[in-house]
């Protein structure tokens, strides 16, 4: 079992294990279903949903730990299916497990990749500016 | 009532029916269980329901004791739910709501569910507005019918006549479930874009977007900042104040910064959740210094909290707080509250006012949990 410990997996996360690098590349292609409804789909890695990747070389098993934005996310099964399909096609991998983290840890926007978080905020602020909206907090000052 | 004498007004309460014989669809069981799990995740441990209390057909007399004896809520607005694709009685029946209001005319309001797909949906709006004097209508963004998920967005032709009738009759509030996807419905139905369009088309209606702050936060505050008739109804989100304070702080901070304190209404979501923990948590809430400094989120003042916990909803309903206080002073609940206060037992301990379920379906349900 790999002993590499990650806080959570982001696009900038680097793994020594080649298999983990391959798994991460596949996960970067899995898009968050909610974001797909917007004009700016982002991957589950960019969104900070991937809490950890485990690789058990002896059994060929990859376990992907996901911390969902909401524990009630009904799209977990869709994400699960796509992860299993993509990661399962890697030559070194014989089994894929997707585990929903229910430790009590909470997803917040801080977990998003910094570039993505800034880009998203810039789009929001641009939209606000184009709409000519002054924040309430500034209006009342 | 808050310790300073200001009213606590609950913008959403429900009498859920979690009994087995209410299930109509395979997802009904999952819905029950996920609602239970939501409570486990959002509430302090001492408030999590015993299973024999949760898994039952909750009755009006149970909800009224829960609201008025186990919490500081003075006035509550019952929302019936239109989930009759999944549950025989819609999950939260209209009948129980009207019974509650009849039992507590000075303490309960009523928002009635409408299914726009029903042939007489427009006539129903007229009936409930004129004959039943409801405080608003409740819509869901999706229906499940004949094995398919159907979109019920506020800007669609099916829904528009319902909104037109509600506007004509000055119904006041349209409650629209958003942000928490359910069953197999596509997530796009839970975005808020359609609310903006409807808010623009019907300025005489107020749109309470239910579960605001739970997800799509930036889209929500944009809609609130753009349209004066879009309100954040923080059902479930309010409970994050006690269990997910950082996430709650960000949601509240964005709403206050962009739209201000007048556009946020508290909801307990009882009986799905216990009503008291979020009242305590919001009253004690302080915006973390790092979010104030880093995000420019304003300090949450006592005046803001009074608005969120009561004054905003009363204003939306056209009610004078002082009149409401007079109306409930000395009523049966006020008398019971005074008795509990004298014993130092107010609010009553969590779920202590519930008794053993009496109906057979609830008893059967409990056997298997």
HADDOCK unambig.tbl for C-alpha pairs under 7 A between the chains (distance, minus, plus):
assign (segid A and resid 34 and name CA) (segid B and resid 187 and name CA) 6.15 0.50 0.50
assign (segid A and resid 37 and name CA) (segid B and resid 188 and name CA) 5.73 0.50 0.50
assign (segid A and resid 74 and name CA) (segid B and resid 181 and name CA) 6.55 0.50 0.50
assign (segid A and resid 74 and name CA) (segid B and resid 182 and name CA) 6.47 0.50 0.50
assign (segid A and resid 74 and name CA) (segid B and resid 183 and name CA) 6.77 0.50 0.50
assign (segid A and resid 108 and name CA) (segid B and resid 247 and name CA) 6.35 0.50 0.50
assign (segid A and resid 124 and name CA) (segid B and resid 218 and name CA) 6.97 0.50 0.50
assign (segid A and resid 133 and name CA) (segid B and resid 225 and name CA) 6.91 0.50 0.50
assign (segid A and resid 133 and name CA) (segid B and resid 226 and name CA) 6.90 0.50 0.50
assign (segid A and resid 135 and name CA) (segid B and resid 257 and name CA) 6.09 0.50 0.50
assign (segid A and resid 135 and name CA) (segid B and resid 258 and name CA) 4.35 0.50 0.50
assign (segid A and resid 135 and name CA) (segid B and resid 259 and name CA) 6.68 0.50 0.50
assign (segid A and resid 136 and name CA) (segid B and resid 257 and name CA) 5.77 0.50 0.50
assign (segid A and resid 136 and name CA) (segid B and resid 258 and name CA) 4.97 0.50 0.50
assign (segid A and resid 136 and name CA) (segid B and resid 259 and name CA) 5.17 0.50 0.50
assign (segid A and resid 136 and name CA) (segid B and resid 260 and name CA) 5.35 0.50 0.50
assign (segid A and resid 137 and name CA) (segid B and resid 257 and name CA) 4.92 0.50 0.50
assign (segid A and resid 137 and name CA) (segid B and resid 258 and name CA) 6.52 0.50 0.50
assign (segid A and resid 137 and name CA) (segid B and resid 260 and name CA) 6.75 0.50 0.50
